[in-house]
Amino acid sequence: MEQRFLQTAFWASFKGAHGWTPHYFSVDTDGKLTPVESPPRGAGADNALTLVVRSFSAKIAKFSIAYIPMAPELLHGEDKESYIRRLSALAAALKPYIPSNTLCVRYDCPLDFEDLGERDAFATGLNSLSKRLNLSPPLKKAPVAVQPPDTVLLPLDKSEEDLLATMRNKWRYNIRLAQKKGVEVSSFRGTGDGFNAAFEHFYELFETTSKRDGVQFHAKDYYRDLLLRGASDEGGDSPVITLYLAKHEDDYLAGIITLFCKREAVYLYGASGNKKRNLMPAYLLQWTAIQDAKRYGCPVYDFYGMPPTDDPSHPMHGLYLFKTGFGGTIVHRPGSFDVPVRPVMYKAYIVAERMRAFIFKKLVKKLHRR
C-alpha cells in the first residue's frame, strides 16, 4: 500500500525545515523498531513509520512533543482493542529514540468512520478503554486534533461526466456559471514560469481571508517553501504541490494549494478575495483540481477538513455545505491520541493547550465577528 502524504519523507523533510525534527523507522511484524535514514519505499513501505519531534522552551523548562501523523494503519483483521494495545506498545518502544524531555507521543490515527456516533463513542471511550486494558503507558484523548478529523473523500474512479453527475445540481451550475462568465483558472508550480507573481497574488488573498474570517495561517515562507519543494512530478515518490489561481479580467478572485501523490489528492489550503464572489470561482477551482488529480492517477480527492455535521449554527457551516456538495463520502476520524511519557509535566501542558484552544476558538473568533 502506498504511503499517506503525512508519512512520506517529503513531508517530514518539509516539516524539518519548519521547526520539527524527523525520525524514520522500519517496523517488523513483531513490532520491533529499527531507525533508518529515510522511510522504506516500494514493497517495504508498509513497514515504514515517520515521526516528527517539536521542542519548546518555556520559562521554567524545555520540553518536546513527539508526533506520528496518520499512522500506524489498522492491520487486516485487527480489532480496535488490539490496535490501541499496539499504539501503547509502540510509544514505549520509541522512548529510547526520542528526546528525554518528551512529554508524550501524539498520534493522529488513520481510522475512518462513516458513522459519526460510532466515531464519537470510540473517541470518548478511549480513556476508559485504556484503563480497562490496563495499558502501560495508557492512551488519552488529546484536547485538540492536529489534523482535521472530519472530511469528504471523493473517489476518482469515475468518468468526469459521472463525477459531475454525483454533485448537487447547484454545484454543476456554479462551475458552468464561472466558465460562462469568463473566470480563468491557471496552475503554477514552484519552479515554473509566472510562479513568483502568482504566489504574491495568492498570499494577498490569504491575508484577505484571514482578516475577513479570523483564520490563522502560517508564515509566508512556509507556503512558498512547500510549493518550491513540490514543484516536480518527474519520477520519485515525492508529492506534487500545485497552486491554482482563479482570475477574472484583471482581478484575482481565489486560490487553492493541492497535493497529489499515489495514495491520494489533498486540498490543503484555500483563500478568496472579496471581489466578484458572485462569479463562483471556488467551484471552478475545485473542479479543475479534481480533473487534474484524476489525470495524475490519484484514486481519491480529500477535501480535508470541515465541521462534523450539517449544523447551521456552526461558524463554518458554509464550508460543510461547500465540500459535501461535490459528492463523495463523509468520513469522521477520531482525532489525536496521546501516550504520556512524562505524566506530571504532560498534565500541565494539557491544561495550557486547552486554555490556548479555548481562547482561540471562543474568544478570538467571537471578537472577530463583532
C-alpha positions as CSV (number, residue, x, y, z in Angstrom):
1,M,0.0,0.0,0.0
2,E,1.3,3.5,-0.9
3,Q,2.1,5.9,2.0
4,R,-0.2,8.6,3.1
5,F,1.3,12.0,2.3
6,L,1.9,12.8,6.0
7,Q,4.1,9.7,6.3
8,T,6.3,10.5,3.3
9,A,9.9,11.6,3.5
10,F,8.9,14.6,1.5
11,W,6.5,15.9,4.2
12,A,8.8,15.0,7.1
13,S,11.7,16.9,5.4
14,F,9.4,19.9,4.8
15,K,8.3,19.9,8.4
16,G,12.0,19.5,9.4
17,A,12.7,22.9,7.8
18,H,9.9,24.5,9.9
19,G,10.6,23.6,13.5
20,W,10.3,19.8,13.6
21,T,12.9,17.1,13.7
22,P,12.0,14.0,11.6
23,H,12.8,10.4,12.6
24,Y,12.3,7.4,10.4
25,F,11.8,3.8,11.4
26,S,11.2,0.3,10.0
27,V,8.8,-1.8,12.0
28,D,8.9,-5.6,11.7
29,T,5.9,-7.9,12.2
30,D,6.7,-8.3,15.9
31,G,6.7,-4.5,16.4
32,K,10.5,-4.2,16.7
33,L,11.7,-0.7,15.7
34,T,14.8,-0.1,13.6
35,P,15.9,3.5,13.0
36,V,16.6,4.2,9.3
37,E,17.9,7.3,7.4
38,S,14.7,7.6,5.3
39,P,11.4,5.7,5.1
40,P,11.4,2.4,3.2
41,R,9.8,2.6,-0.2
42,G,8.1,0.2,-2.5
43,A,7.5,-3.2,-1.0
44,G,8.9,-2.1,2.4
45,A,6.6,1.0,2.7
46,D,4.0,-1.0,4.7
47,N,6.6,-1.3,7.5
48,A,7.7,2.3,7.5
49,L,7.0,4.8,10.3
50,T,7.7,8.5,10.3
51,L,7.8,10.5,13.5
52,V,8.5,14.2,14.0
53,V,9.5,15.9,17.2
54,R,8.9,19.5,18.2
55,S,10.9,21.1,21.0
56,F,9.7,24.1,23.1
57,S,11.4,26.3,25.6
58,A,9.2,27.6,28.4
59,K,10.2,29.9,31.2
60,I,10.7,27.1,33.6
61,A,11.6,24.1,31.4
62,K,12.3,22.8,28.0
63,F,10.1,20.0,26.6
64,S,9.3,18.2,23.4
65,I,6.2,16.6,21.8
66,A,6.6,13.5,19.5
67,Y,4.0,13.3,16.8
68,I,3.1,10.4,14.4
69,P,0.7,11.7,11.7
70,M,-1.8,9.2,10.1
71,A,0.0,6.1,11.3
72,P,0.1,3.3,12.0
73,E,-2.5,1.7,9.8
74,L,-5.1,-0.7,11.1
75,L,-3.9,-4.2,10.2
76,H,-6.2,-6.5,8.2
77,G,-8.5,-8.3,10.7
78,E,-7.2,-6.2,13.7
79,D,-9.9,-5.1,16.1
80,K,-9.9,-1.7,17.8
81,E,-8.7,-3.0,21.2
82,S,-5.7,-4.8,19.6
83,Y,-4.9,-1.6,17.7
84,I,-4.9,0.5,20.9
85,R,-2.6,-2.0,22.6
86,R,-0.3,-1.7,19.6
87,L,-0.2,2.1,20.0
88,S,0.8,1.9,23.6
89,A,3.5,-0.6,22.9
90,L,4.8,1.4,20.0
91,A,5.1,4.5,22.2
92,A,7.0,2.6,24.8
93,A,9.4,1.2,22.1
94,L,10.0,4.7,20.8
95,K,11.2,6.1,24.2
96,P,15.0,5.4,23.6
97,Y,14.8,7.2,20.2
98,I,13.1,10.5,21.2
99,P,14.4,13.3,23.5
100,S,14.4,12.5,27.2
101,N,12.2,15.6,27.9
102,T,9.4,14.4,25.6
103,L,6.0,14.8,27.3
104,C,4.0,12.5,25.1
105,V,3.8,10.6,21.9
106,R,0.8,12.0,19.9
107,Y,-0.9,10.0,17.2
108,D,-3.4,11.1,14.5
109,C,-4.7,7.7,13.7
110,P,-6.0,6.8,10.2
111,L,-9.3,5.3,11.4
112,D,-12.1,6.2,9.1
113,F,-15.7,6.1,10.5
114,E,-18.6,6.8,8.2
115,D,-21.0,6.8,11.3
116,L,-20.4,9.9,13.5
117,G,-21.9,8.3,16.5
118,E,-19.6,5.3,16.2
119,R,-16.6,7.7,15.9
120,D,-17.6,9.7,18.9
121,A,-18.2,6.7,21.0
122,F,-14.8,5.4,20.2
123,A,-13.1,8.7,20.9
124,T,-14.9,9.5,24.1
125,G,-14.4,5.9,25.4
126,L,-10.7,5.8,24.7
127,N,-9.6,6.8,28.2
128,S,-11.8,4.2,29.9
129,L,-10.8,1.5,27.4
130,S,-7.2,2.2,28.1
131,K,-7.8,1.7,31.8
132,R,-9.8,-1.4,31.3
133,L,-7.0,-2.9,29.1
134,N,-4.5,-1.9,31.9
135,L,-2.2,-0.3,29.3
136,S,1.2,1.0,30.4
137,P,1.6,3.6,29.3
138,P,-2.1,4.5,28.8
139,L,-3.7,6.3,25.9
140,K,-5.6,9.6,26.4
141,K,-7.8,11.6,24.1
142,A,-5.9,14.8,23.2
143,P,-7.8,18.1,23.8
144,V,-7.1,19.3,20.3
145,A,-6.8,17.5,16.9
146,V,-3.7,18.2,14.9
147,Q,-5.2,17.0,11.6
148,P,-8.8,17.8,10.7
149,P,-11.0,14.9,12.0
150,D,-13.9,15.3,9.5
151,T,-13.6,15.4,5.8
152,V,-15.1,14.3,2.4
153,L,-13.4,11.7,0.3
154,L,-14.3,11.8,-3.4
155,P,-13.4,8.6,-5.3
156,L,-11.9,9.4,-8.7
157,D,-12.6,6.1,-10.4
158,K,-15.5,7.5,-12.4
159,S,-15.6,9.5,-15.7
160,E,-15.7,13.3,-15.5
161,E,-19.3,13.1,-16.6
162,D,-20.1,10.7,-13.7
163,L,-18.2,12.9,-11.2
164,L,-20.3,15.9,-12.3
165,A,-23.4,13.8,-12.0
166,T,-22.7,13.0,-8.4
167,M,-22.5,16.7,-7.5
168,R,-25.5,18.7,-6.3
169,N,-27.3,20.5,-9.2
170,K,-26.2,23.9,-7.9
171,W,-22.6,22.9,-7.8
172,R,-22.7,21.9,-11.5
173,Y,-24.5,25.1,-12.3
174,N,-21.9,27.2,-10.4
175,I,-19.0,25.5,-12.2
176,R,-20.6,26.3,-15.6
177,L,-21.5,29.8,-14.5
178,A,-17.9,30.6,-13.6
179,Q,-16.8,29.2,-17.0
180,K,-19.5,31.1,-18.9
181,K,-18.7,34.4,-17.1
182,G,-15.0,34.2,-18.1
183,V,-13.4,33.0,-14.9
184,E,-10.0,31.6,-15.8
185,V,-8.1,29.1,-13.7
186,S,-4.3,28.7,-14.0
187,S,-2.0,26.3,-12.3
188,F,1.6,27.1,-11.1
189,R,4.5,25.0,-9.8
190,G,7.3,26.4,-7.7
191,T,9.9,26.5,-10.5
192,G,7.6,27.3,-13.4
193,D,7.0,30.5,-15.3
194,G,4.9,33.1,-13.5
195,F,5.2,31.4,-10.1
196,N,6.6,34.3,-8.1
197,A,3.9,36.7,-9.3
198,A,1.2,34.1,-8.8
199,F,2.3,33.4,-5.3
200,E,2.2,37.0,-4.3
201,H,-1.4,37.3,-5.6
202,F,-2.3,34.1,-3.7
203,Y,-0.8,35.4,-0.4
204,E,-2.7,38.6,-0.8
205,L,-5.9,36.5,-1.0
206,F,-4.7,34.7,2.1
207,E,-4.4,37.9,4.0
208,T,-7.8,39.0,2.9
209,T,-9.3,35.7,4.0
210,S,-7.6,36.0,7.4
211,K,-9.0,39.5,8.0
212,R,-12.4,38.5,6.9
213,D,-12.9,35.1,8.5
214,G,-10.5,35.3,11.5
215,V,-8.4,32.4,10.2
216,Q,-4.8,31.9,11.3
217,F,-2.2,31.0,8.8
218,H,1.5,30.0,8.7
219,A,4.2,32.5,7.8
220,K,4.5,33.4,4.1
221,D,7.8,31.4,3.7
222,Y,6.0,28.2,4.9
223,Y,3.8,28.1,1.8
224,R,6.5,29.3,-0.6
225,D,8.8,26.5,0.6
226,L,6.1,23.9,0.3
227,L,5.4,24.9,-3.3
228,L,9.1,25.0,-4.2
229,R,9.7,21.6,-2.7
230,G,6.8,20.0,-4.5
231,A,7.5,21.6,-7.9
232,S,8.3,18.5,-9.9
233,D,6.4,15.4,-10.9
234,E,9.2,13.7,-12.8
235,G,10.0,10.4,-11.1
236,G,10.4,9.6,-7.4
237,D,7.7,9.3,-4.7
238,S,7.5,12.9,-3.7
239,P,4.1,14.5,-3.8
240,V,3.4,17.2,-6.4
241,I,2.2,20.6,-4.9
242,T,0.3,22.9,-7.2
243,L,-1.0,26.4,-6.8
244,Y,-4.3,27.2,-8.6
245,L,-5.5,30.8,-9.1
246,A,-8.9,31.9,-10.4
247,K,-8.9,35.2,-12.3
248,H,-11.5,37.4,-14.0
249,E,-10.2,40.2,-16.2
250,D,-7.6,41.9,-14.0
251,D,-8.9,40.6,-10.7
252,Y,-7.6,37.6,-8.8
253,L,-10.6,36.1,-7.1
254,A,-9.5,32.9,-5.2
255,G,-6.7,30.3,-5.0
256,I,-6.0,26.9,-3.6
257,I,-3.0,24.7,-2.9
258,T,-3.3,21.0,-3.6
259,L,-1.1,17.9,-3.1
260,F,-1.1,14.9,-5.5
261,C,0.6,11.6,-4.6
262,K,0.0,7.9,-5.5
263,R,-2.2,7.4,-2.4
264,E,-4.4,10.5,-2.5
265,A,-5.0,14.0,-3.7
266,V,-5.5,16.6,-0.9
267,Y,-6.9,20.1,-0.9
268,L,-4.5,21.6,1.6
269,Y,-5.2,25.4,1.7
270,G,-7.6,27.9,0.2
271,A,-8.1,31.6,0.1
272,S,-10.5,34.0,-1.5
273,G,-10.9,37.7,-2.0
274,N,-13.9,40.0,-1.6
275,K,-14.4,40.9,-5.3
276,K,-16.8,39.2,-7.7
277,R,-17.7,36.4,-5.4
278,N,-20.9,36.0,-7.4
279,L,-18.8,34.5,-10.2
280,M,-18.3,31.4,-8.1
281,P,-14.6,31.0,-8.7
282,A,-14.1,28.5,-5.8
283,Y,-16.3,25.9,-7.6
284,L,-14.3,26.1,-10.8
285,L,-11.0,25.9,-8.8
286,Q,-12.0,22.7,-7.1
287,W,-13.3,21.1,-10.3
288,T,-10.1,22.0,-12.1
289,A,-8.1,20.4,-9.3
290,I,-10.3,17.3,-9.3
291,Q,-9.8,16.9,-13.0
292,D,-6.0,17.2,-12.7
293,A,-5.9,14.7,-9.8
294,K,-7.8,12.2,-11.9
295,R,-5.4,12.7,-14.8
296,Y,-2.4,12.3,-12.3
297,G,-3.8,9.0,-11.2
298,C,-4.9,9.8,-7.7
299,P,-7.5,7.3,-6.5
300,V,-9.3,9.8,-4.2
301,Y,-9.6,13.5,-3.6
302,D,-9.6,14.5,0.0
303,F,-11.3,17.9,0.8
304,Y,-9.5,17.8,4.1
305,G,-11.4,19.4,6.9
306,M,-14.9,20.6,7.7
307,P,-17.5,20.6,10.6
308,P,-18.7,17.1,11.6
309,T,-22.4,17.8,10.9
310,D,-24.8,19.9,8.8
311,D,-25.4,22.3,11.7
312,P,-26.5,25.8,10.6
313,S,-25.3,27.3,13.9
314,H,-21.7,26.2,13.3
315,P,-19.5,29.1,12.3
316,M,-18.0,27.0,9.5
317,H,-21.4,25.7,8.2
318,G,-20.8,27.2,4.8
319,L,-17.6,25.1,4.5
320,Y,-19.6,21.9,5.3
321,L,-22.1,22.7,2.5
322,F,-19.4,23.6,0.0
323,K,-17.3,20.5,0.5
324,T,-20.1,18.0,0.7
325,G,-21.8,19.4,-2.4
326,F,-19.2,17.8,-4.7
327,G,-20.3,14.3,-3.8
328,G,-18.1,11.7,-2.2
329,T,-18.3,10.1,1.3
330,I,-18.2,11.9,4.6
331,V,-15.5,10.4,6.9
332,H,-15.0,11.0,10.6
333,R,-11.7,10.3,12.2
334,P,-11.2,10.2,16.0
335,G,-8.7,13.0,16.2
336,S,-5.4,12.9,18.2
337,F,-4.5,10.5,20.9
338,D,-1.7,10.9,23.4
339,V,0.5,8.4,25.2
340,P,2.0,10.4,28.1
341,V,5.7,9.8,28.6
342,R,6.3,12.3,31.5
343,P,2.8,12.3,33.2
344,V,3.3,15.2,35.6
345,M,4.6,17.7,33.0
346,Y,2.1,16.3,30.5
347,K,-0.8,17.3,32.7
348,A,0.5,20.9,33.0
349,Y,1.0,21.0,29.2
350,I,-2.6,19.8,28.5
351,V,-4.0,22.5,30.8
352,A,-2.1,25.1,28.8
353,E,-3.2,23.5,25.5
354,R,-6.9,23.5,26.5
355,M,-6.6,27.2,27.5
356,R,-5.0,28.2,24.2
357,A,-7.6,26.3,22.2
358,F,-10.4,28.0,24.3
359,I,-9.0,31.5,23.8
360,F,-8.7,31.0,20.0
361,K,-11.9,29.2,19.3
362,K,-14.2,31.1,21.6
363,L,-12.8,34.5,22.3
364,V,-10.8,35.4,19.3
365,K,-13.4,34.3,16.8
366,K,-16.2,35.9,18.8
367,L,-14.4,39.2,18.9
368,H,-13.7,39.0,15.2
369,R,-17.4,38.5,14.3
370,R,-18.3,41.7,16.1
